[in-house]
Amino acid sequence: MLVDFRITLLGALTAGTMAMAHGDVAPQPINTDVLPDVGEEWLTENPYRAEEVGEETWAAAIKIGDSGYNQNCARCHGLGAVSGGLAPDLRYLEAEEFGDEWYVERFQVGYTQNGITKMPAFGELLGQKAAWAIRTYIETRPDDGALDDYSDRLKEIRDELAGMSAGDDASALQAELSEIAGNIETASGAPVADSIAMRAANLLEGDTPEYAEAAEQLTIGLSAAN
């Protein structure tokens, strides 16, 4: 269930434990060349959602945002956007107008409290395309416990994939993973989650399914969930 991010945010921003700032970390550049231009004026709504740009560009935004987030944001907001309590858990920032407006303002200008930089201003350094790519990644993160009902079956699928070799038919497993992916809920309320099931299913598409890579994706994701 989507929590009231505004209450969570207020508590986190005023907590004394947030003294561990990342203002001393130099932002890392992000290559966003494959993403559509969004103009110079900063938008107030995410332009890279699937219904706006299509599934392929949306998936590219998630991939770029994943890398950009983990280079620039994970130190305070947690790996995979799972906060350890020192900063707001951005997974629960609503995937709608309020969430977009809050996010882009904070990304642009940062956050300072009592003269201490708790979050640097990323706007001019990373640019708007990077901002929305990271936003797309964050808002598609699965909710806590979203994989619990499927973890045992995902482990079985992982083991099956690990034992496959070139020429083996993984179409049934790909279809099952896609079905599971469609049932995973996001924390933000976004309609589709960037889950390990979805990533593994994508690796099995096409004429040359990547069995080992899909199994590894499941292994990493299941370990993180635990």
The 8 nearest C-alpha neighbors of each residue, nearest first, counted from 0:
[[1, 2, 186, 142, 188, 184, 187, 185],
 [0, 2, 186, 187, 91, 188, 3, 93],
 [3, 1, 4, 0, 91, 7, 186, 6],
 [2, 4, 5, 6, 7, 1, 91, 92],
 [3, 5, 7, 6, 92, 91, 2, 8],
 [4, 6, 8, 3, 7, 9, 92, 10],
 [7, 5, 9, 8, 4, 3, 10, 2],
 [8, 6, 4, 10, 5, 9, 11, 3],
 [7, 9, 5, 11, 6, 87, 10, 4],
 [10, 8, 6, 12, 11, 7, 5, 13],
 [11, 9, 7, 8, 13, 12, 14, 6],
 [10, 12, 8, 14, 13, 9, 87, 86],
 [11, 13, 9, 10, 14, 8, 17, 86],
 [12, 14, 10, 11, 9, 15, 17, 8],
 [15, 13, 11, 16, 12, 17, 10, 85],
 [14, 16, 17, 18, 13, 12, 11, 85],
 [17, 15, 18, 14, 85, 19, 84, 11],
 [16, 18, 85, 19, 15, 14, 86, 20],
 [19, 17, 16, 20, 15, 117, 14, 85],
 [20, 18, 17, 21, 16, 85, 117, 75],
 [21, 19, 117, 22, 18, 116, 118, 17],
 [20, 22, 23, 24, 118, 117, 19, 75],
 [21, 23, 119, 116, 118, 24, 20, 117],
 [22, 24, 21, 25, 20, 119, 116, 118],
 [25, 23, 21, 22, 26, 71, 119, 27],
 [24, 26, 27, 23, 22, 71, 21, 119],
 [27, 25, 71, 24, 28, 121, 124, 125],
 [26, 28, 71, 70, 25, 29, 67, 125],
 [29, 27, 125, 26, 30, 124, 67, 129],
 [30, 28, 67, 31, 129, 27, 125, 63],
 [29, 31, 32, 28, 63, 129, 33, 67],
 [30, 32, 33, 34, 29, 129, 128, 63],
 [33, 31, 34, 30, 35, 36, 128, 29],
 [34, 32, 31, 35, 59, 30, 56, 60],
 [33, 35, 32, 31, 36, 56, 60, 128],
 [36, 34, 37, 33, 32, 56, 128, 52],
 [37, 35, 38, 34, 128, 32, 39, 33],
 [36, 38, 35, 128, 39, 46, 127, 42],
 [39, 37, 40, 36, 41, 127, 42, 128],
 [38, 40, 41, 37, 127, 36, 42, 126],
 [41, 39, 38, 42, 37, 127, 43, 126],
 [40, 42, 39, 127, 43, 38, 103, 37],
 [41, 43, 44, 40, 45, 37, 103, 46],
 [42, 44, 100, 99, 41, 103, 45, 96],
 [45, 43, 99, 42, 96, 46, 100, 95],
 [44, 46, 47, 131, 99, 48, 43, 42],
 [47, 45, 48, 44, 51, 131, 52, 37],
 [48, 46, 45, 57, 52, 51, 49, 60],
 [47, 49, 51, 50, 57, 46, 52, 45],
 [50, 48, 53, 57, 54, 51, 52, 47],
 [49, 51, 48, 53, 52, 54, 47, 57],
 [52, 50, 49, 48, 53, 47, 46, 57],
 [53, 51, 49, 47, 50, 56, 48, 57],
 [54, 52, 49, 55, 56, 50, 57, 51],
 [53, 55, 57, 49, 56, 58, 52, 50],
 [56, 54, 58, 57, 53, 59, 52, 49],
 [57, 55, 59, 58, 54, 53, 52, 60],
 [56, 58, 54, 49, 60, 59, 55, 47],
 [57, 59, 61, 55, 56, 60, 54, 62],
 [60, 58, 56, 62, 61, 57, 63, 55],
 [61, 59, 132, 57, 63, 58, 62, 64],
 [60, 62, 136, 64, 58, 59, 63, 135],
 [63, 61, 59, 65, 64, 60, 58, 66],
 [64, 62, 60, 66, 65, 61, 67, 59],
 [133, 63, 65, 132, 67, 61, 136, 66],
 [66, 64, 62, 68, 63, 67, 136, 61],
 [67, 65, 63, 69, 64, 68, 70, 62],
 [68, 66, 64, 70, 65, 69, 29, 71],
 [69, 67, 72, 65, 71, 70, 66, 133],
 [68, 70, 73, 66, 67, 71, 72, 65],
 [71, 69, 67, 68, 66, 72, 27, 73],
 [70, 72, 68, 69, 26, 67, 27, 73],
 [71, 73, 68, 74, 69, 76, 75, 70],
 [72, 74, 77, 69, 76, 78, 75, 68],
 [75, 73, 72, 77, 76, 71, 21, 78],
 [74, 76, 73, 77, 86, 72, 85, 21],
 [75, 77, 82, 73, 86, 80, 72, 74],
 [78, 76, 73, 82, 81, 80, 75, 74],
 [79, 77, 73, 80, 81, 69, 76, 74],
 [78, 80, 81, 77, 73, 69, 140, 65],
 [81, 79, 77, 78, 76, 82, 90, 89],
 [82, 80, 77, 79, 78, 88, 83, 76],
 [83, 81, 77, 88, 76, 84, 80, 86],
 [82, 84, 85, 77, 81, 76, 86, 88],
 [83, 85, 82, 86, 87, 11, 88, 76],
 [86, 84, 17, 16, 83, 75, 11, 82],
 [85, 87, 76, 84, 11, 75, 17, 88],
 [88, 86, 8, 11, 89, 76, 82, 7],
 [87, 89, 82, 90, 81, 91, 76, 86],
 [88, 90, 92, 91, 87, 80, 137, 76],
 [89, 91, 186, 88, 92, 137, 187, 138],
 [92, 90, 187, 186, 89, 4, 93, 88],
 [91, 93, 89, 98, 187, 90, 4, 94],
 [92, 94, 187, 98, 95, 91, 188, 97],
 [95, 93, 187, 189, 98, 188, 138, 92],
 [94, 96, 93, 98, 97, 99, 44, 189],
 [95, 97, 99, 98, 100, 44, 94, 43],
 [98, 96, 100, 99, 95, 101, 93, 94],
 [97, 99, 93, 101, 92, 96, 95, 100],
 [100, 98, 102, 96, 44, 97, 101, 43],
 [101, 99, 43, 97, 103, 102, 98, 96],
 [102, 100, 98, 104, 99, 103, 97, 105],
 [101, 103, 99, 105, 100, 104, 98, 106],
 [102, 104, 106, 100, 105, 101, 107, 99],
 [105, 103, 107, 101, 106, 102, 100, 108],
 [104, 106, 109, 102, 107, 103, 108, 101],
 [107, 105, 103, 104, 121, 109, 122, 108],
 [108, 106, 122, 104, 120, 105, 121, 109],
 [107, 109, 120, 105, 106, 104, 122, 110],
 [110, 108, 120, 119, 105, 118, 106, 107],
 [109, 111, 118, 117, 116, 105, 119, 108],
 [112, 110, 116, 115, 117, 114, 113, 118],
 [113, 111, 115, 114, 116, 110, 117, 12],
 [114, 112, 115, 111, 116, 117, 110, 18],
 [113, 115, 112, 111, 116, 117, 110, 22],
 [114, 116, 112, 111, 113, 117, 20, 18],
 [117, 115, 111, 22, 118, 110, 119, 112],
 [116, 118, 20, 111, 110, 22, 115, 21],
 [117, 119, 110, 109, 22, 116, 21, 20],
 [120, 118, 109, 22, 121, 116, 110, 117],
 [119, 121, 109, 108, 107, 122, 106, 118],
 [120, 122, 124, 106, 107, 125, 123, 119],
 [123, 121, 107, 126, 124, 125, 120, 106],
 [122, 124, 126, 125, 121, 107, 120, 127],
 [125, 123, 121, 122, 126, 26, 28, 120],
 [124, 126, 121, 122, 123, 28, 129, 29],
 [127, 125, 122, 123, 129, 128, 124, 130],
 [126, 128, 130, 129, 131, 122, 41, 125],
 [129, 127, 130, 131, 126, 132, 31, 37],
 [130, 128, 132, 127, 131, 126, 125, 133],
 [131, 129, 127, 128, 133, 132, 134, 126],
 [130, 132, 134, 133, 128, 129, 45, 135],
 [131, 133, 64, 60, 129, 135, 134, 130],
 [64, 134, 132, 136, 131, 130, 135, 68],
 [133, 135, 131, 137, 132, 136, 138, 130],
 [136, 134, 132, 133, 138, 137, 61, 131],
 [135, 137, 61, 133, 64, 134, 139, 138],
 [138, 136, 134, 139, 135, 140, 90, 133],
 [137, 139, 135, 187, 140, 136, 90, 94],
 [140, 138, 192, 193, 137, 136, 185, 189],
 [139, 141, 137, 193, 185, 138, 192, 90],
 [142, 140, 185, 192, 186, 184, 145, 194],
 [141, 143, 186, 185, 145, 184, 144, 140],
 [144, 142, 145, 141, 186, 146, 224, 185],
 [143, 145, 147, 146, 142, 224, 148, 141],
 [144, 146, 142, 143, 147, 183, 141, 184],
 [147, 145, 149, 144, 148, 150, 183, 224],
 [146, 148, 144, 150, 149, 145, 151, 224],
 [149, 147, 146, 150, 145, 151, 144, 152],
 [148, 150, 146, 152, 147, 151, 153, 179],
 [149, 151, 153, 147, 152, 146, 148, 154],
 [152, 150, 154, 153, 149, 155, 148, 147],
 [151, 153, 155, 154, 149, 150, 156, 157],
 [154, 152, 156, 150, 155, 151, 149, 157],
 [155, 153, 157, 151, 152, 156, 150, 158],
 [154, 156, 152, 158, 153, 157, 159, 151],
 [157, 155, 153, 159, 158, 154, 160, 152],
 [156, 158, 214, 154, 160, 155, 159, 153],
 [157, 159, 161, 155, 156, 160, 154, 162],
 [160, 158, 156, 162, 157, 161, 155, 163],
 [161, 159, 157, 163, 210, 162, 158, 214],
 [162, 160, 158, 159, 163, 211, 214, 157],
 [161, 163, 160, 159, 158, 164, 210, 211],
 [164, 162, 160, 161, 167, 210, 159, 165],
 [163, 165, 167, 166, 162, 210, 161, 160],
 [166, 164, 167, 163, 207, 208, 210, 168],
 [165, 167, 164, 168, 163, 207, 208, 169],
 [168, 166, 165, 164, 163, 169, 208, 170],
 [167, 169, 170, 166, 171, 163, 172, 165],
 [168, 170, 172, 171, 173, 167, 203, 208],
 [169, 171, 173, 172, 168, 174, 203, 204],
 [170, 172, 174, 173, 169, 175, 168, 176],
 [173, 171, 175, 169, 174, 170, 176, 156],
 [172, 174, 170, 200, 176, 171, 175, 203],
 [173, 175, 177, 171, 172, 176, 170, 178],
 [176, 174, 172, 178, 177, 173, 171, 179],
 [177, 175, 179, 173, 196, 178, 200, 174],
 [176, 178, 180, 174, 175, 179, 200, 197],
 [177, 179, 175, 181, 176, 180, 174, 182],
 [178, 180, 176, 182, 181, 177, 175, 196],
 [181, 179, 177, 197, 196, 182, 183, 178],
 [180, 182, 178, 179, 183, 177, 191, 192],
 [181, 183, 179, 180, 184, 178, 191, 145],
 [184, 182, 180, 181, 145, 192, 141, 179],
 [185, 183, 141, 142, 192, 145, 182, 186],
 [184, 186, 141, 142, 192, 187, 188, 140],
 [185, 187, 142, 91, 90, 141, 188, 1],
 [188, 186, 93, 91, 94, 185, 189, 138],
 [187, 189, 185, 186, 94, 190, 93, 1],
 [188, 190, 187, 94, 191, 185, 139, 138],
 [189, 191, 188, 192, 185, 184, 139, 187],
 [192, 190, 189, 139, 193, 185, 184, 181],
 [193, 191, 139, 185, 194, 141, 140, 184],
 [192, 194, 139, 140, 197, 141, 191, 195],
 [195, 193, 197, 196, 192, 141, 198, 180],
 [194, 196, 198, 197, 220, 217, 199, 216],
 [195, 197, 180, 199, 194, 176, 198, 200],
 [196, 198, 180, 200, 194, 195, 199, 177],
 [199, 197, 195, 201, 200, 196, 194, 202],
 [198, 200, 213, 202, 196, 201, 197, 195],
 [199, 201, 173, 197, 203, 202, 176, 198],
 [202, 200, 198, 203, 204, 199, 197, 173],
 [203, 201, 199, 200, 209, 204, 213, 208],
 [204, 202, 208, 200, 201, 209, 173, 199],
 [205, 203, 201, 202, 208, 200, 206, 173],
 [206, 204, 207, 208, 203, 202, 201, 209],
 [205, 207, 208, 204, 203, 166, 209, 168],
 [206, 208, 205, 209, 204, 203, 165, 166],
 [209, 207, 203, 204, 210, 202, 205, 206],
 [208, 210, 212, 202, 203, 211, 213, 207],
 [211, 209, 213, 160, 212, 208, 214, 163],
 [210, 212, 214, 213, 161, 209, 215, 160],
 [211, 213, 215, 214, 209, 210, 216, 202],
 [212, 214, 199, 216, 210, 215, 211, 202],
 [215, 213, 157, 211, 217, 216, 212, 160],
 [214, 216, 218, 212, 217, 213, 211, 219],
 [217, 215, 213, 219, 214, 218, 220, 212],
 [216, 218, 220, 214, 215, 219, 195, 221],
 [219, 217, 215, 221, 216, 220, 222, 214],
 [220, 218, 222, 216, 217, 221, 215, 223],
 [221, 219, 223, 217, 222, 218, 195, 216],
 [220, 222, 224, 218, 223, 219, 217, 225],
 [221, 223, 219, 225, 220, 224, 218, 217],
 [224, 222, 220, 225, 221, 219, 218, 79],
 [225, 223, 221, 222, 220, 146, 144, 143],
 [224, 222, 223, 221, 220, 147, 144, 150]]
